[in-house]
Amino acid sequence: MSEQPDAAAEGEAPPETGDIVIDSALGDLAAVPEDDLDGRLAAGEEVQRTLRSRLGDLGG
């Protein structure tokens, strides 16, 4: 049984949501090298903040 290749490892673009702000944050996360753990953590936290903000906007 073979493993599926990681999309980021093959240089593929992250999935698009259609939301410019979320897509930008996901793009920033995808652009951080896998071996830059501090950078990945910071970018991941920014994605989380962005998602929380967008979901909060839906709540009215």
C-alpha distance matrix in Angstrom:
0.0 3.8 6.8 9.7 12.6 15.7 18.5 21.1 19.6 19.8 23.3 23.0 25.8 25.5 25.8 29.4 31.2 34.5 36.4 37.6 38.0 34.5 32.9 35.0 33.9 30.1 30.8 32.5 29.6 27.2 29.7 29.8 27.8 24.9 26.9 30.0 29.6 33.2 32.9 29.7 31.4 34.6 32.9 30.8 34.1 35.7 33.1 33.7 37.5 37.2 35.2 37.6 40.5 39.3 38.5 42.0 43.5 42.2 44.0 47.3
3.8 0.0 3.8 6.6 9.1 12.3 15.1 17.7 16.0 16.0 19.6 19.5 22.5 22.4 23.1 26.7 28.9 32.0 33.9 34.9 35.2 31.9 30.1 31.9 31.0 27.2 27.6 29.3 26.6 23.9 26.3 26.4 24.4 21.7 23.8 27.0 26.8 30.4 29.9 26.8 28.9 31.9 30.0 28.3 31.7 33.1 30.5 31.5 35.2 34.8 33.0 35.7 38.4 37.2 36.8 40.3 41.7 40.6 42.6 45.8
6.8 3.8 0.0 3.8 6.3 9.0 12.0 14.5 13.0 13.6 17.1 16.9 19.7 19.3 20.1 23.8 25.9 29.2 30.7 31.7 31.8 28.5 26.8 28.6 27.4 23.7 24.3 25.8 22.9 20.5 23.0 23.0 21.2 18.4 20.6 23.6 23.4 26.9 26.3 23.2 25.1 28.1 26.3 24.5 27.9 29.4 26.8 27.8 31.5 31.1 29.5 32.1 34.8 33.7 33.4 36.8 38.3 37.4 39.3 42.5
9.7 6.6 3.8 0.0 3.8 6.5 8.8 11.8 11.0 11.1 14.3 13.6 16.2 15.9 16.5 20.2 22.4 25.6 27.3 28.3 28.7 25.4 23.5 25.4 24.6 20.8 21.2 23.2 20.5 17.8 20.5 21.0 19.6 17.2 20.0 22.7 22.6 25.9 24.9 21.7 23.8 26.5 24.3 22.6 26.1 27.2 24.4 25.7 29.3 28.5 26.9 29.8 32.3 31.0 30.8 34.3 35.5 34.6 36.8 39.9
12.6 9.1 6.3 3.8 0.0 3.8 6.2 8.7 7.4 7.5 10.8 10.8 13.8 14.0 15.4 19.1 21.7 24.7 26.3 26.8 27.1 24.1 21.9 23.4 22.6 19.0 18.8 20.6 18.2 15.2 17.4 18.0 16.4 14.3 17.1 19.8 20.3 23.6 22.3 19.4 22.0 24.4 22.1 21.0 24.7 25.5 23.0 24.7 28.2 27.4 26.2 29.3 31.5 30.3 30.7 34.1 35.1 34.6 36.9 39.8
15.7 12.3 9.0 6.5 3.8 0.0 3.8 5.5 5.2 6.6 9.0 9.0 11.4 11.1 12.9 16.6 19.2 22.3 23.4 23.8 23.8 20.8 18.8 20.0 19.0 15.4 15.5 17.0 14.4 11.6 14.1 14.6 13.3 11.2 14.4 16.7 17.0 20.2 18.7 15.7 18.3 20.7 18.4 17.2 20.9 21.7 19.3 21.1 24.5 23.8 22.8 25.9 28.1 27.1 27.6 30.8 32.0 31.7 34.0 36.9
18.5 15.1 12.0 8.8 6.2 3.8 0.0 3.8 5.4 5.3 6.5 5.4 7.7 7.9 9.8 13.4 16.3 19.1 20.5 20.7 21.1 18.3 15.9 17.3 16.9 13.2 12.8 14.9 13.0 9.7 12.2 13.6 13.1 12.1 15.6 17.3 18.0 20.7 18.6 15.8 18.6 20.4 17.5 16.7 20.5 20.6 18.0 20.3 23.4 22.1 21.3 24.7 26.5 25.2 26.0 29.4 30.1 29.8 32.5 35.1
21.1 17.7 14.5 11.8 8.7 5.5 3.8 0.0 3.8 5.4 5.1 5.6 7.2 7.5 10.6 13.8 16.7 19.4 20.2 19.8 19.8 17.2 14.8 15.4 14.8 11.4 10.6 12.0 10.0 6.6 8.8 9.9 9.3 8.7 12.4 13.8 14.8 17.3 15.1 12.5 15.7 17.3 14.5 14.3 18.1 18.2 16.1 18.7 21.6 20.5 20.3 23.6 25.2 24.4 25.5 28.6 29.4 29.6 32.2 34.7
19.6 16.0 13.0 11.0 7.4 5.2 5.4 3.8 0.0 3.8 5.5 7.6 10.3 11.2 14.2 17.4 20.4 23.1 23.9 23.4 23.4 20.9 18.6 18.9 18.2 15.0 14.0 14.9 12.9 9.7 10.8 11.3 9.4 8.4 11.4 13.8 15.1 18.1 16.3 14.1 17.4 19.3 17.0 17.0 20.7 21.1 19.4 21.8 24.8 24.0 23.8 27.0 28.8 28.0 29.1 32.2 33.1 33.4 35.8 38.4
19.8 16.0 13.6 11.1 7.5 6.6 5.3 5.4 3.8 0.0 3.8 5.6 9.2 11.1 13.7 16.9 20.2 22.5 23.9 23.3 23.9 21.7 18.8 19.4 19.4 16.1 14.6 16.3 14.9 11.3 12.2 13.7 12.2 11.9 14.9 17.0 18.7 21.5 19.3 17.2 20.6 22.2 19.5 19.6 23.4 23.3 21.3 24.0 26.8 25.6 25.3 28.8 30.3 29.1 30.4 33.6 34.1 34.2 37.0 39.4
23.3 19.6 17.1 14.3 10.8 9.0 6.5 5.1 5.5 3.8 0.0 3.8 6.5 9.1 12.3 14.9 18.4 20.3 21.4 20.4 21.1 19.2 16.1 16.3 16.7 13.8 11.6 13.3 12.7 8.9 9.3 11.5 10.7 11.5 14.7 16.0 18.0 20.2 17.5 15.8 19.4 20.3 17.4 18.1 21.7 21.1 19.4 22.4 24.8 23.3 23.5 27.1 28.2 27.1 28.7 31.8 32.0 32.4 35.3 37.5
23.0 19.5 16.9 13.6 10.8 9.0 5.4 5.6 7.6 5.6 3.8 0.0 3.8 6.5 9.0 11.6 15.2 17.2 18.7 18.2 19.2 17.2 13.9 14.9 15.6 12.3 10.6 13.2 12.7 9.0 10.4 13.1 13.2 13.7 17.2 18.3 19.8 21.8 19.0 16.9 20.1 20.9 17.7 17.9 21.5 20.7 18.3 21.3 23.8 21.9 21.7 25.4 26.4 24.9 26.4 29.7 29.8 29.8 32.9 35.0
25.8 22.5 19.7 16.2 13.8 11.4 7.7 7.2 10.3 9.2 6.5 3.8 0.0 3.8 6.5 8.4 12.1 13.7 15.1 14.4 15.5 13.7 10.3 11.3 12.4 9.4 7.5 10.7 10.7 7.5 9.2 12.4 13.6 14.5 18.1 18.4 19.6 21.1 18.0 16.0 19.0 19.3 15.7 16.1 19.4 18.1 15.7 18.8 21.0 18.8 18.7 22.5 23.2 21.6 23.4 26.5 26.4 26.6 29.7 31.7
25.5 22.4 19.3 15.9 14.0 11.1 7.9 7.5 11.2 11.1 9.1 6.5 3.8 0.0 3.8 6.4 9.5 11.9 12.9 12.8 13.5 10.9 8.1 9.8 10.1 6.6 6.3 9.6 8.9 6.5 9.4 12.1 13.7 14.1 17.8 17.8 18.4 19.7 16.8 14.3 16.8 17.2 13.6 13.3 16.5 15.4 12.6 15.5 17.9 15.7 15.3 19.0 20.0 18.4 19.9 23.2 23.3 23.4 26.4 28.6
25.8 23.1 20.1 16.5 15.4 12.9 9.8 10.6 14.2 13.7 12.3 9.0 6.5 3.8 0.0 3.8 6.6 9.4 11.1 12.0 13.2 10.4 7.8 10.8 11.4 8.1 8.8 12.3 11.7 10.0 13.1 15.6 17.4 17.4 21.2 21.2 21.4 22.6 19.9 17.1 19.1 19.5 15.9 15.1 17.9 16.7 13.4 15.8 18.1 15.7 14.5 18.3 19.3 17.1 18.2 21.7 21.6 21.2 24.3 26.6
29.4 26.7 23.8 20.2 19.1 16.6 13.4 13.8 17.4 16.9 14.9 11.6 8.4 6.4 3.8 0.0 3.8 5.7 7.8 8.8 10.6 8.5 5.8 9.2 10.7 8.4 9.0 12.6 12.9 11.9 14.4 17.3 19.6 20.1 23.8 23.3 23.5 24.2 21.3 18.9 20.6 20.4 16.7 16.2 18.5 16.7 13.4 15.9 17.6 14.5 13.6 17.4 17.7 15.1 16.7 20.1 19.4 19.1 22.5 24.3
31.2 28.9 25.9 22.4 21.7 19.2 16.3 16.7 20.4 20.2 18.4 15.2 12.1 9.5 6.6 3.8 0.0 3.8 5.4 7.9 9.5 7.1 6.2 10.0 11.0 9.5 11.2 14.2 14.4 14.3 16.9 19.4 22.0 22.3 25.9 25.1 24.8 25.3 22.5 20.1 21.2 20.8 17.3 16.4 18.0 16.2 12.8 14.6 16.0 12.8 11.3 14.8 15.1 12.1 13.4 16.8 16.0 15.4 18.8 20.7
34.5 32.0 29.2 25.6 24.7 22.3 19.1 19.4 23.1 22.5 20.3 17.2 13.7 11.9 9.4 5.7 3.8 0.0 3.8 6.2 9.0 8.1 7.1 10.3 12.3 11.6 12.6 15.6 16.6 16.5 18.6 21.4 24.2 25.0 28.5 27.5 27.5 27.6 24.6 22.6 23.7 22.8 19.3 18.9 20.3 17.9 14.9 16.9 17.6 14.0 13.1 16.4 15.8 12.6 14.5 17.5 15.9 15.4 19.1 20.3
36.4 33.9 30.7 27.3 26.3 23.4 20.5 20.2 23.9 23.9 21.4 18.7 15.1 12.9 11.1 7.8 5.4 3.8 0.0 3.8 5.6 5.4 5.9 8.5 10.1 10.5 11.9 14.2 15.4 16.2 18.0 20.4 23.6 24.5 27.8 26.3 26.1 25.8 22.9 21.1 21.9 20.5 17.2 17.0 17.8 15.1 12.5 14.4 14.4 10.7 10.4 13.5 12.4 9.3 11.9 14.5 12.8 13.1 16.8 17.8
37.6 34.9 31.7 28.3 26.8 23.8 20.7 19.8 23.4 23.3 20.4 18.2 14.4 12.8 12.0 8.8 7.9 6.2 3.8 0.0 3.8 5.6 5.1 6.0 8.7 9.9 10.3 12.2 14.3 15.1 16.2 18.8 22.1 23.6 26.6 24.9 25.2 24.5 21.4 20.2 21.2 19.4 16.1 16.7 17.5 14.3 12.4 15.0 14.7 10.9 11.8 14.9 13.4 11.1 14.3 16.4 14.7 15.8 19.3 20.0
38.0 35.2 31.8 28.7 27.1 23.8 21.1 19.8 23.4 23.9 21.1 19.2 15.5 13.5 13.2 10.6 9.5 9.0 5.6 3.8 0.0 3.8 5.5 5.2 6.4 8.7 9.8 10.7 12.6 14.3 15.4 17.3 20.9 22.3 25.1 23.0 22.9 21.9 18.9 17.9 18.4 16.4 13.3 14.0 14.3 10.9 9.5 11.9 11.1 7.4 9.1 12.0 10.3 8.9 12.4 14.1 12.9 14.7 17.8 18.6
34.5 31.9 28.5 25.4 24.1 20.8 18.3 17.2 20.9 21.7 19.2 17.2 13.7 10.9 10.4 8.5 7.1 8.1 5.4 5.6 3.8 0.0 3.8 5.4 5.1 6.2 8.5 9.9 10.6 12.3 14.2 15.9 19.3 20.1 23.1 21.4 20.9 20.4 17.7 15.9 16.5 15.1 11.9 11.7 12.5 9.8 7.2 9.6 9.9 6.4 6.8 10.4 10.0 8.3 11.0 13.5 13.1 14.1 17.2 18.7
32.9 30.1 26.8 23.5 21.9 18.8 15.9 14.8 18.6 18.8 16.1 13.9 10.3 8.1 7.8 5.8 6.2 7.1 5.9 5.1 5.5 3.8 0.0 3.8 5.5 5.1 6.0 8.6 9.8 10.3 12.1 14.6 17.8 18.8 22.1 20.7 20.9 20.8 17.6 15.9 17.3 16.2 12.5 12.8 14.5 11.9 9.3 12.3 13.2 9.9 10.3 14.0 13.8 11.9 14.5 17.2 16.5 17.3 20.6 22.1
35.0 31.9 28.6 25.4 23.4 20.0 17.3 15.4 18.9 19.4 16.3 14.9 11.3 9.8 10.8 9.2 10.0 10.3 8.5 6.0 5.2 5.4 3.8 0.0 3.8 5.5 5.0 6.2 8.7 9.8 10.5 12.8 16.3 18.0 20.9 19.0 19.5 18.9 15.6 14.6 16.1 14.3 10.8 12.1 13.5 10.4 9.0 12.5 12.7 9.8 11.5 14.8 14.1 13.1 16.1 18.3 17.7 19.2 22.2 23.4
33.9 31.0 27.4 24.6 22.6 19.0 16.9 14.8 18.2 19.4 16.7 15.6 12.4 10.1 11.4 10.7 11.0 12.3 10.1 8.7 6.4 5.1 5.5 3.8 0.0 3.8 5.4 5.1 6.3 8.7 9.9 11.2 14.8 16.0 18.7 16.7 16.6 15.9 12.8 11.6 12.6 10.9 7.4 8.4 9.7 6.8 5.4 9.1 9.6 7.3 9.2 12.3 12.3 12.0 14.7 16.7 16.9 18.5 21.1 22.7
30.1 27.2 23.7 20.8 19.0 15.4 13.2 11.4 15.0 16.1 13.8 12.3 9.4 6.6 8.1 8.4 9.5 11.6 10.5 9.9 8.7 6.2 5.1 5.5 3.8 0.0 3.8 5.4 5.0 6.2 8.6 10.3 13.4 14.1 17.3 15.9 15.9 16.1 13.1 11.0 12.6 12.0 8.3 8.3 10.8 9.0 6.4 9.9 11.7 9.6 10.1 13.7 14.4 13.6 15.6 18.3 18.7 19.6 22.3 24.3
30.8 27.6 24.3 21.2 18.8 15.5 12.8 10.6 14.0 14.6 11.6 10.6 7.5 6.3 8.8 9.0 11.2 12.6 11.9 10.3 9.8 8.5 6.0 5.0 5.4 3.8 0.0 3.8 5.4 5.0 6.1 8.9 12.0 13.6 16.7 15.4 16.3 16.6 13.1 11.7 14.1 13.2 9.5 10.8 13.4 11.3 9.6 13.3 14.6 12.5 13.6 17.1 17.4 16.5 18.9 21.4 21.4 22.6 25.5 27.1
32.5 29.3 25.8 23.2 20.6 17.0 14.9 12.0 14.9 16.3 13.3 13.2 10.7 9.6 12.3 12.6 14.2 15.6 14.2 12.2 10.7 9.9 8.6 6.2 5.1 5.4 3.8 0.0 3.8 5.5 5.1 6.7 10.4 12.4 14.9 12.9 13.8 13.5 9.9 9.2 11.5 10.1 6.6 9.0 11.3 9.1 8.7 12.4 13.4 12.0 13.8 16.9 17.1 17.1 19.6 21.6 21.9 23.5 26.1 27.7
29.6 26.6 22.9 20.5 18.2 14.4 13.0 10.0 12.9 14.9 12.7 12.7 10.7 8.9 11.7 12.9 14.4 16.6 15.4 14.3 12.6 10.6 9.8 8.7 6.3 5.0 5.4 3.8 0.0 3.8 5.4 5.6 8.8 9.7 12.5 10.9 11.2 11.4 8.3 6.4 8.8 8.6 5.0 6.3 9.4 8.5 7.6 10.8 12.7 12.0 13.2 16.1 17.1 17.3 19.1 21.4 22.3 23.6 25.9 27.9
27.2 23.9 20.5 17.8 15.2 11.6 9.7 6.6 9.7 11.3 8.9 9.0 7.5 6.5 10.0 11.9 14.3 16.5 16.2 15.1 14.3 12.3 10.3 9.8 8.7 6.2 5.0 5.5 3.8 0.0 3.8 5.6 7.7 8.7 12.1 11.5 12.5 13.7 10.6 8.5 11.7 12.0 8.7 9.6 13.0 12.3 10.8 14.0 16.2 15.0 15.7 19.0 20.1 19.6 21.4 24.1 24.7 25.7 28.2 30.3
29.7 26.3 23.0 20.5 17.4 14.1 12.2 8.8 10.8 12.2 9.3 10.4 9.2 9.4 13.1 14.4 16.9 18.6 18.0 16.2 15.4 14.2 12.1 10.5 9.9 8.6 6.1 5.1 5.4 3.8 0.0 3.8 6.3 8.9 11.6 10.5 12.5 13.2 9.7 9.0 12.5 12.2 9.3 11.4 14.4 13.3 12.8 16.2 17.8 16.7 18.1 21.2 21.9 21.7 23.9 26.2 26.7 28.0 30.6 32.4
29.8 26.4 23.0 21.0 18.0 14.6 13.6 9.9 11.3 13.7 11.5 13.1 12.4 12.1 15.6 17.3 19.4 21.4 20.4 18.8 17.3 15.9 14.6 12.8 11.2 10.3 8.9 6.7 5.6 5.6 3.8 0.0 3.8 6.4 8.4 6.8 8.8 9.5 6.3 6.0 9.6 9.7 7.7 10.0 12.9 12.5 12.7 15.7 17.3 17.1 18.6 21.3 22.2 22.7 24.6 26.7 27.6 29.1 31.3 33.3
27.8 24.4 21.2 19.6 16.4 13.3 13.1 9.3 9.4 12.2 10.7 13.2 13.6 13.7 17.4 19.6 22.0 24.2 23.6 22.1 20.9 19.3 17.8 16.3 14.8 13.4 12.0 10.4 8.8 7.7 6.3 3.8 0.0 3.8 5.5 5.4 8.2 10.1 7.9 7.5 11.2 12.3 10.9 12.5 15.6 15.9 15.9 18.6 20.6 20.6 21.7 24.4 25.6 26.0 27.7 29.9 31.0 32.3 34.5 36.7
24.9 21.7 18.4 17.2 14.3 11.2 12.1 8.7 8.4 11.9 11.5 13.7 14.5 14.1 17.4 20.1 22.3 25.0 24.5 23.6 22.3 20.1 18.8 18.0 16.0 14.1 13.6 12.4 9.7 8.7 8.9 6.4 3.8 0.0 3.8 5.5 6.9 9.9 8.8 7.2 10.4 12.6 11.6 12.1 15.3 16.4 16.0 18.1 20.7 21.0 21.6 24.1 25.9 26.3 27.5 29.8 31.3 32.3 34.2 36.7
26.9 23.8 20.6 20.0 17.1 14.4 15.6 12.4 11.4 14.9 14.7 17.2 18.1 17.8 21.2 23.8 25.9 28.5 27.8 26.6 25.1 23.1 22.1 20.9 18.7 17.3 16.7 14.9 12.5 12.1 11.6 8.4 5.5 3.8 0.0 3.8 5.7 8.9 8.8 8.4 11.1 13.2 13.3 14.0 16.7 18.1 18.4 20.2 22.5 23.3 24.2 26.3 28.1 28.9 30.1 32.2 33.8 35.0 36.8 39.2
30.0 27.0 23.6 22.7 19.8 16.7 17.3 13.8 13.8 17.0 16.0 18.3 18.4 17.8 21.2 23.3 25.1 27.5 26.3 24.9 23.0 21.4 20.7 19.0 16.7 15.9 15.4 12.9 10.9 11.5 10.5 6.8 5.4 5.5 3.8 0.0 3.8 5.6 5.3 6.1 8.6 10.1 10.6 12.0 14.2 15.4 16.3 18.2 20.0 21.0 22.3 24.2 25.7 26.9 28.3 30.1 31.6 33.2 34.9 37.1
29.6 26.8 23.4 22.6 20.3 17.0 18.0 14.8 15.1 18.7 18.0 19.8 19.6 18.4 21.4 23.5 24.8 27.5 26.1 25.2 22.9 20.9 20.9 19.5 16.6 15.9 16.3 13.8 11.2 12.5 12.5 8.8 8.2 6.9 5.7 3.8 0.0 3.8 5.4 5.0 6.0 8.6 9.8 10.2 12.1 14.1 15.1 16.2 18.2 19.7 20.8 22.3 24.2 25.5 26.6 28.2 30.2 31.6 33.0 35.4
33.2 30.4 26.9 25.9 23.6 20.2 20.7 17.3 18.1 21.5 20.2 21.8 21.1 19.7 22.6 24.2 25.3 27.6 25.8 24.5 21.9 20.4 20.8 18.9 15.9 16.1 16.6 13.5 11.4 13.7 13.2 9.5 10.1 9.9 8.9 5.6 3.8 0.0 3.8 5.5 5.1 6.2 8.6 9.8 10.6 12.4 14.3 15.3 16.6 18.4 20.0 21.1 22.7 24.5 25.8 26.9 28.8 30.7 31.9 34.0
32.9 29.9 26.3 24.9 22.3 18.7 18.6 15.1 16.3 19.3 17.5 19.0 18.0 16.8 19.9 21.3 22.5 24.6 22.9 21.4 18.9 17.7 17.6 15.6 12.8 13.1 13.1 9.9 8.3 10.6 9.7 6.3 7.9 8.8 8.8 5.3 5.4 3.8 0.0 3.8 5.4 5.1 6.1 8.4 9.9 10.6 12.3 14.2 15.4 16.5 18.3 20.0 21.1 22.6 24.3 25.6 27.2 29.1 30.6 32.6
29.7 26.8 23.2 21.7 19.4 15.7 15.8 12.5 14.1 17.2 15.8 16.9 16.0 14.3 17.1 18.9 20.1 22.6 21.1 20.2 17.9 15.9 15.9 14.6 11.6 11.0 11.7 9.2 6.4 8.5 9.0 6.0 7.5 7.2 8.4 6.1 5.0 5.5 3.8 0.0 3.8 5.5 5.1 5.9 8.5 9.8 10.4 12.1 14.1 15.1 16.3 18.2 19.8 20.9 22.2 24.0 25.7 27.1 28.8 31.1
31.4 28.9 25.1 23.8 22.0 18.3 18.6 15.7 17.4 20.6 19.4 20.1 19.0 16.8 19.1 20.6 21.2 23.7 21.9 21.2 18.4 16.5 17.3 16.1 12.6 12.6 14.1 11.5 8.8 11.7 12.5 9.6 11.2 10.4 11.1 8.6 6.0 5.1 5.4 3.8 0.0 3.8 5.5 5.0 6.1 8.6 9.8 10.5 12.3 14.2 15.3 16.4 18.3 20.0 20.9 22.3 24.4 26.0 27.2 29.5
34.6 31.9 28.1 26.5 24.4 20.7 20.4 17.3 19.3 22.2 20.3 20.9 19.3 17.2 19.5 20.4 20.8 22.8 20.5 19.4 16.4 15.1 16.2 14.3 10.9 12.0 13.2 10.1 8.6 12.0 12.2 9.7 12.3 12.6 13.2 10.1 8.6 6.2 5.1 5.5 3.8 0.0 3.8 5.4 5.2 6.3 8.8 9.9 10.7 12.4 14.4 15.4 16.6 18.5 20.0 21.0 22.8 24.9 26.1 28.1
32.9 30.0 26.3 24.3 22.1 18.4 17.5 14.5 17.0 19.5 17.4 17.7 15.7 13.6 15.9 16.7 17.3 19.3 17.2 16.1 13.3 11.9 12.5 10.8 7.4 8.3 9.5 6.6 5.0 8.7 9.3 7.7 10.9 11.6 13.3 10.6 9.8 8.6 6.1 5.1 5.5 3.8 0.0 3.8 5.4 5.0 6.3 8.7 9.9 10.5 12.3 14.3 15.3 16.5 18.3 19.8 21.2 23.0 24.8 26.7
30.8 28.3 24.5 22.6 21.0 17.2 16.7 14.3 17.0 19.6 18.1 17.9 16.1 13.3 15.1 16.2 16.4 18.9 17.0 16.7 14.0 11.7 12.8 12.1 8.4 8.3 10.8 9.0 6.3 9.6 11.4 10.0 12.5 12.1 14.0 12.0 10.2 9.8 8.4 5.9 5.0 5.4 3.8 0.0 3.8 5.3 5.0 6.3 8.7 9.8 10.6 12.3 14.2 15.4 16.4 18.2 20.0 21.4 22.9 25.3
34.1 31.7 27.9 26.1 24.7 20.9 20.5 18.1 20.7 23.4 21.7 21.5 19.4 16.5 17.9 18.5 18.0 20.3 17.8 17.5 14.3 12.5 14.5 13.5 9.7 10.8 13.4 11.3 9.4 13.0 14.4 12.9 15.6 15.3 16.7 14.2 12.1 10.6 9.9 8.5 6.1 5.2 5.4 3.8 0.0 3.8 5.4 5.0 6.2 8.6 9.9 10.5 12.3 14.3 15.3 16.3 18.4 20.3 21.3 23.5
35.7 33.1 29.4 27.2 25.5 21.7 20.6 18.2 21.1 23.3 21.1 20.7 18.1 15.4 16.7 16.7 16.2 17.9 15.1 14.3 10.9 9.8 11.9 10.4 6.8 9.0 11.3 9.1 8.5 12.3 13.3 12.5 15.9 16.4 18.1 15.4 14.1 12.4 10.6 9.8 8.6 6.3 5.0 5.3 3.8 0.0 3.8 5.3 5.1 6.1 8.6 9.9 10.5 12.3 14.2 15.2 16.6 18.8 20.3 22.0
33.1 30.5 26.8 24.4 23.0 19.3 18.0 16.1 19.4 21.3 19.4 18.3 15.7 12.6 13.4 13.4 12.8 14.9 12.5 12.4 9.5 7.2 9.3 9.0 5.4 6.4 9.6 8.7 7.6 10.8 12.8 12.7 15.9 16.0 18.4 16.3 15.1 14.3 12.3 10.4 9.8 8.8 6.3 5.0 5.4 3.8 0.0 3.8 5.5 5.0 6.1 8.6 9.8 10.6 12.2 14.0 15.4 16.9 18.8 20.9
33.7 31.5 27.8 25.7 24.7 21.1 20.3 18.7 21.8 24.0 22.4 21.3 18.8 15.5 15.8 15.9 14.6 16.9 14.4 15.0 11.9 9.6 12.3 12.5 9.1 9.9 13.3 12.4 10.8 14.0 16.2 15.7 18.6 18.1 20.2 18.2 16.2 15.3 14.2 12.1 10.5 9.9 8.7 6.3 5.0 5.3 3.8 0.0 3.8 5.4 5.2 6.1 8.5 9.9 10.5 12.0 14.2 15.6 16.8 19.2
37.5 35.2 31.5 29.3 28.2 24.5 23.4 21.6 24.8 26.8 24.8 23.8 21.0 17.9 18.1 17.6 16.0 17.6 14.4 14.7 11.1 9.9 13.2 12.7 9.6 11.7 14.6 13.4 12.7 16.2 17.8 17.3 20.6 20.7 22.5 20.0 18.2 16.6 15.4 14.1 12.3 10.7 9.9 8.7 6.2 5.1 5.5 3.8 0.0 3.8 5.5 5.2 6.1 8.6 9.9 10.4 12.4 14.5 15.6 17.4
37.2 34.8 31.1 28.5 27.4 23.8 22.1 20.5 24.0 25.6 23.3 21.9 18.8 15.7 15.7 14.5 12.8 14.0 10.7 10.9 7.4 6.4 9.9 9.8 7.3 9.6 12.5 12.0 12.0 15.0 16.7 17.1 20.6 21.0 23.3 21.0 19.7 18.4 16.5 15.1 14.2 12.4 10.5 9.8 8.6 6.1 5.0 5.4 3.8 0.0 3.8 5.5 5.2 6.2 8.6 9.8 10.7 12.8 14.7 16.3
35.2 33.0 29.5 26.9 26.2 22.8 21.3 20.3 23.8 25.3 23.5 21.7 18.7 15.3 14.5 13.6 11.3 13.1 10.4 11.8 9.1 6.8 10.3 11.5 9.2 10.1 13.6 13.8 13.2 15.7 18.1 18.6 21.7 21.6 24.2 22.3 20.8 20.0 18.3 16.3 15.3 14.4 12.3 10.6 9.9 8.6 6.1 5.2 5.5 3.8 0.0 3.8 5.4 5.1 6.1 8.4 9.9 10.9 12.8 15.1
37.6 35.7 32.1 29.8 29.3 25.9 24.7 23.6 27.0 28.8 27.1 25.4 22.5 19.0 18.3 17.4 14.8 16.4 13.5 14.9 12.0 10.4 14.0 14.8 12.3 13.7 17.1 16.9 16.1 19.0 21.2 21.3 24.4 24.1 26.3 24.2 22.3 21.1 20.0 18.2 16.4 15.4 14.3 12.3 10.5 9.9 8.6 6.1 5.2 5.5 3.8 0.0 3.8 5.5 5.1 6.0 8.6 10.0 10.8 13.2
40.5 38.4 34.8 32.3 31.5 28.1 26.5 25.2 28.8 30.3 28.2 26.4 23.2 20.0 19.3 17.7 15.1 15.8 12.4 13.4 10.3 10.0 13.8 14.1 12.3 14.4 17.4 17.1 17.1 20.1 21.9 22.2 25.6 25.9 28.1 25.7 24.2 22.7 21.1 19.8 18.3 16.6 15.3 14.2 12.3 10.5 9.8 8.5 6.1 5.2 5.4 3.8 0.0 3.8 5.5 5.0 6.3 9.0 10.1 11.5
39.3 37.2 33.7 31.0 30.3 27.1 25.2 24.4 28.0 29.1 27.1 24.9 21.6 18.4 17.1 15.1 12.1 12.6 9.3 11.1 8.9 8.3 11.9 13.1 12.0 13.6 16.5 17.1 17.3 19.6 21.7 22.7 26.0 26.3 28.9 26.9 25.5 24.5 22.6 20.9 20.0 18.5 16.5 15.4 14.3 12.3 10.6 9.9 8.6 6.2 5.1 5.5 3.8 0.0 3.8 5.4 5.1 6.7 9.2 10.7
38.5 36.8 33.4 30.8 30.7 27.6 26.0 25.5 29.1 30.4 28.7 26.4 23.4 19.9 18.2 16.7 13.4 14.5 11.9 14.3 12.4 11.0 14.5 16.1 14.7 15.6 18.9 19.6 19.1 21.4 23.9 24.6 27.7 27.5 30.1 28.3 26.6 25.8 24.3 22.2 20.9 20.0 18.3 16.4 15.3 14.2 12.2 10.5 9.9 8.6 6.1 5.1 5.5 3.8 0.0 3.8 5.3 5.2 6.8 9.5
42.0 40.3 36.8 34.3 34.1 30.8 29.4 28.6 32.2 33.6 31.8 29.7 26.5 23.2 21.7 20.1 16.8 17.5 14.5 16.4 14.1 13.5 17.2 18.3 16.7 18.3 21.4 21.6 21.4 24.1 26.2 26.7 29.9 29.8 32.2 30.1 28.2 26.9 25.6 24.0 22.3 21.0 19.8 18.2 16.3 15.2 14.0 12.0 10.4 9.8 8.4 6.0 5.0 5.4 3.8 0.0 3.8 5.3 5.3 7.2
43.5 41.7 38.3 35.5 35.1 32.0 30.1 29.4 33.1 34.1 32.0 29.8 26.4 23.3 21.6 19.4 16.0 15.9 12.8 14.7 12.9 13.1 16.5 17.7 16.9 18.7 21.4 21.9 22.3 24.7 26.7 27.6 31.0 31.3 33.8 31.6 30.2 28.8 27.2 25.7 24.4 22.8 21.2 20.0 18.4 16.6 15.4 14.2 12.4 10.7 9.9 8.6 6.3 5.1 5.3 3.8 0.0 3.8 5.5 5.8
42.2 40.6 37.4 34.6 34.6 31.7 29.8 29.6 33.4 34.2 32.4 29.8 26.6 23.4 21.2 19.1 15.4 15.4 13.1 15.8 14.7 14.1 17.3 19.2 18.5 19.6 22.6 23.5 23.6 25.7 28.0 29.1 32.3 32.3 35.0 33.2 31.6 30.7 29.1 27.1 26.0 24.9 23.0 21.4 20.3 18.8 16.9 15.6 14.5 12.8 10.9 10.0 9.0 6.7 5.2 5.3 3.8 0.0 3.8 5.4
44.0 42.6 39.3 36.8 36.9 34.0 32.5 32.2 35.8 37.0 35.3 32.9 29.7 26.4 24.3 22.5 18.8 19.1 16.8 19.3 17.8 17.2 20.6 22.2 21.1 22.3 25.5 26.1 25.9 28.2 30.6 31.3 34.5 34.2 36.8 34.9 33.0 31.9 30.6 28.8 27.2 26.1 24.8 22.9 21.3 20.3 18.8 16.8 15.6 14.7 12.8 10.8 10.1 9.2 6.8 5.3 5.5 3.8 0.0 3.8
47.3 45.8 42.5 39.9 39.8 36.9 35.1 34.7 38.4 39.4 37.5 35.0 31.7 28.6 26.6 24.3 20.7 20.3 17.8 20.0 18.6 18.7 22.1 23.4 22.7 24.3 27.1 27.7 27.9 30.3 32.4 33.3 36.7 36.7 39.2 37.1 35.4 34.0 32.6 31.1 29.5 28.1 26.7 25.3 23.5 22.0 20.9 19.2 17.4 16.3 15.1 13.2 11.5 10.7 9.5 7.2 5.8 5.4 3.8 0.0
